[in-house]
Amino acid sequence: MLKNKVGKLKIFKVDYSILKNNKIINNSIVMQSINDPDEIVRLAKLDISTKERVFIQNVKILRFKSVPSHGHNLE
């Protein structure tokens, strides 16, 4: 879905909280997305649930903010 909007991608730092093994864990990730809050939350939840190996329902996005890219590429 993001392939046709490549020119509009921005880098975001996403802070999240998960419930894993009955413990609350707070952490953050850096990701690329279009500047759409719903899309950022959807993609972040998917990435985090995959990375942390938890159900997507156990992921809570606390906040996200844009990070200046300065020409860096995440790939």
C-alpha positions, 0 to 999 in steps of 0.5 A: 500500500505504501509503494505508490506513495514512496515520495511521501514517506517520513520517519517516525519514532513510535513509543509503545507498551506491550503486555508480555508474560504478564509484565508491562514492557515499554519501548520504542521503534523507528519506522517509515510511514506516510504522514497519516496517524491511522496508518502509522498506528496500524503499521506500528502495531503490526511491526511491534506484534511481529517483533515482540511475538505478542498478539496485536491486541496486547500492543498499545501505541503511547505516542509517535513523533516525526524524526528529521531524516537528514537524507538517511535511509532505513534500508 
